[in-house]
Amino acid sequence: MMPLASSAQSATKGEKAPELKYALRVDFKDNVYASYVMDEETVVNRMYRDSIGKQYKRKLQYNFTQSPQSPQPSGIDGQAINCNIDSMKYAFFDGPAQLLYDSQNPKAATVNTEFPDAIANMALLNHQFALVYSPKTEVIDVIGVDQPGDLIWLRNYIIDEGKDALDTAQKFTWMHALKDEQAAWITDVSKQLIAGKIVIAPDSIWKRPIRLRLDGIDFIDTVDVRIAEYSKGEYILEAVSKALTPVKIDDVRFFGIPAPVPIQEANGNGIIRLEINSSGWVKKMSIKYNAKVTAQYKRELFTQEIKTESTWTLLGRYKWN
């Protein structure tokens, strides 16, 4: 991912100096696993038609590891990267109420693990899965790792055992929390800003489709990406998102609303910054988004303003045999 040529190089008489270009890629190396931490803070301001408001805030921290499956599983069209969310911290603030959970100190929890918002954010903890990447570094599938207790096992358990133990709203909360979109939101650190291996001029802007999950709501957009900075093998890419669009295939669970409801309309914008080195390792990813969502429960129309800041930081890389 070093520059391929430099315009500062002197050219032969009568020839133009070669144009400076960068080679970019996201690389997953065999027998190397990476450790990341994701930090996220979401602030929500909801307003009803009678001007009554509701505010809440959520803080999340996930520690997770990634490593290429070895050997790669047969029958898939892409590269499978094993992921496991090893630990998490959760804090939810609703007025004066503070609900806390730390998977490394569960006895100190002040939140009931049946609390829907807690389930929505901790369901994947220690249930392994694999992201399947296409050659363009897009997540095209989320699969199990063929072990008891993995993501597919848990989904099947909820479907089979949950029909008697869970009511409709509880089952929806669990299955929504176990969707591919949640797994990719937490563990896909490149957010598909780089389309496989690309060669690009420093002043070029390219477009990439992205998927986001903000306050449990799935969005898509096409962002403009550019190289904002380069220094000694370290790149910073910046993506501008101007037309956030909700995915309306499924209903959405809103905190404090008794049942899932469809989204009527939504929009938003944000900035994404990706720090990546010349070896193809994502060192840091940061996302800042504002979104506005309108929905209705029975006859009650409400508008929800969402502000989310998320950061993924590489903690280390380790070889294994």
N, C-alpha and C positions, 0 to 999 in steps of 0.2 A: 504494500500500500504506500510505498514511497513514491515521490514524484517520478514520472517516467522520463521527463525531459525538462530542461530549464531554458527559458527565454533569455536568461542572462548569459548563457553560453555563447561564445563568439562563433559566428557562422563563417563558413568558407566564402571567399570572395564571390559575390554574385548570387549567393544562396541565402535564404531566409533562415533565421535561427528557429530551431524546433519549438513548437508551442508547448508550454507547460501544461501537463495534465496529471491527474491523480488517479491511482487505481484503488478502488474501495471494495471491501467485501466484509462480511461477517463470517468468522471461521470458528468451527467447532472441531477441536483436535482430538483424535483418538487417544484413549487412555489418559485424558486430562479432565478433571472435573473442576467446575468453577463454583465459588460460593458468593452469593449476593445477599444484600439486605434491601428490602423495599420499605420506604417510609411514605405514608400517605395521610393527608389531613383534608377532610371534607367538611365544609360549612354549608348548611342548608337553611334557607329562609322561605317558608311557605306562607302564602297569603290566600285567604278565602274571600268569597264575594262580599261578605259583610265586614271586610277589613280586619278581621281577627287574624293574627299572625301566629306562626309557630316556628321556632328556631331550634336547631340541634346541630351538634358537631361530633365528628367521629375521627379518632386517630388510630391508625393501624401500623404495625410493623411486622413484616414477614422476613424470616431468614430461610433461604432455600438454596439448594444445590442443583447443578445441571451436569450431565455427562452424556456423550454419545452412546447409544446402545451398541454393544459389541458382543457378537456380530450384529449387524443391522438386521432387523426382522424381515423375513421374506414376505412378499405379497403387498408391500406398501410402495407407493410411488413418491419417495422422498427420503429425507434423513430424519431419523427418530432420535430425539434428545430426551433422556430420562430426567425427570424433575421430581423433587421432593421438598415440600414445605416443612422444614424441621421444627420451627418454633414460631410463635407469634405473640404479639402484645396487642390488646384491644382496649380502647377507652371510648365510651359513649357519654355525651353530655347533653342532657335534656333539661334545660332550666337549672335548678340547683342539684338535680340528680346526677351522680357520676357512677357509671357502671364500668368496672375494670376487670380485665382478665389477662393473665400472663401464663402461657402454657408451661413455663419453667417454674412457676410457683402457683399452681392451681388452687392451693388452700387459701391463698389471699384474695381470691376472686370475690367481687361484689356483684357479679352479674349471674343470673340464672342461665345455664347453658341452653334452656329452652326459649330464651328471649329471641324472637325472630331475627332481629338485626344481628345478634351475635352468631346465630346459625348461618346467616347469609354470608358471613365473612370468615368463619372458621371451619366450615364444612370440609374443606380440602386438606386440612392440617394432617400431615403424616399419612395421607392416602396417595401413593405414588401414581404418576401418569407420565406419558411421553408426548411432547409436542412433535408433530411431523411437519418438517419444513420442505417446501418446494425448492427447486433450483433458484427461484427468485427470492428466497428467504422469507416466504410468506407461510404462516401457519395454516396448513390445509386440513389438519385433522388432529384430534387428541385421542390417544389410545391408552390402553392399560399396559402394564409391564409384566403381565402373566404371573402375578403373585397374589396370594390371599391378602385381602385388605386394600388392594389398589382401587383406583377410581372406578373402574368398570364393576368390580365386585361391590363397591358401596352403592352405586346406582342400582344395580340389580337387587341388592338387599332392601333398599328403600321401596322399590317397586313391589317386590314380593312380600316382604314382612310389613311394610308400611300401610298396606291396604286395611289392616285391622288396627294397627297401633297409632296411625296418624290420621287426622282429619284432612279435608281437602286443602285448607290453607297451609297447614304444616307440610304436607307433601309437596305443595307448590314451592314453598320456601326452600326445602331441601333440594329439589331437582333444579331450581333456578340457580342455587349456589354451586351445583355440581356441573353446570353447563360448560361446554368447551370455552365459551367466552370468558368465564371466570378464571379458568386455568391459564389461558393465554394472557389475560390482563395482568396476572400476577407474575408470570414467569417468562413471558416473551420480552426480553429486555431491549431488543433492537426495534420493536414495533414496526418492522418491515419497511423502514425508511430506505434501505439499500437493496436494490433489486439484483441479488446475486453478486457476481463480480462485474463491476462497471468501471469504465475509464471516463473521466469527466474533467472538463476544464475548470479552473478555479472560480470563474465567474458564471458558471452554468447554473441553471435552476431546473430541477426535474420534478415531476409530479409522481406521488405515490398514494395508493389507497391505504387507509388506516382504519382500525377498529378500536374503540375505547369502551370502557365500562365505568361510568361515573355515577356514584350513589346507586349502584346496582342496575343502572339503565344502559342499554347497549346503543352505541352511536357509531356511525361511519362518516368518513369525510375523505376528500382527496386533497392532500397538502402539497404546498410548494416547498421543496427542499433545496438548500444550498450549503456550500462549505463556508462557514462563518469565520473559522480560524484554522491555521495550520502552523505547527512549530515542532521540529525535530521528531517527526514520526507520530505526532499526536494531532488528531483532527477533531474539530467541533462542528457538527452539522446542526443547522437550525431549520425547523419546519414550521410553516405558518398555516394555521387552520382557520378558515373563514366561514365555512358552511357546514357546521355540525348538523347531522341529520339522524333522527332516531330510527332504530330498527323496530318496526311495528308488528313483527310476526307474532310475538307473544305479549300477553299482558305483563304489567310491571307491579312489583310489590313496593309500596310506599310505607315508610315508617308511620305507624299510628293509624293507617287506613285499614279497616277490617278485612278487606278482600283485594285481590289483585284487580287492577283496572287497566284499560287500554290508554295509551297516550294519544291525545288529540293533536297536539302540535309541539314542536320543540325546535330550538336553534341554539347556536353557541359558537364560540371561537376560542383559540388558544395558541400557545407556543410550545414547541417541543425542541429540546436540545439534547443531542447525542454526542458523547465523547467516546472516541474509538481510536485504538492505536494501530500502528502499521502491521501488527500481527493479526488483526481482525478481531481483537477482543473488545467487547463493549465495556468501557470503564465506568461510565456513568450515563444515566438517562434521566432527564427531568421534564416534567409535564405540568403546565399551568393552564387550567381551563375554567371558563365561565359558561354555564348553560342555563337555559330557561325552558321549563317544561310546563305544559298545561294538560291537566287530566280532570276526570270527573268521577266521583263515587256517588252512585244513585243520582240525586239532583244537586249535589254539592260540587260546584266547579272550584278548582283551586289551581294556583300557579306556584311553581317551585323554582327558586333560583339556587343554583348549585355552583359552589366554588371548590375546585379540587386542585391540590398540588401533590404530585407524586414524584418520588425520586428513587431510582435504582442505582446502587453503588456496588462495584466489584470489591469484595473483601479479599479474595485470593484465588490462586489457581494451584492445583495439586495433581501430581502424576499418580497413577495407580496401575497395577499390573494384574 
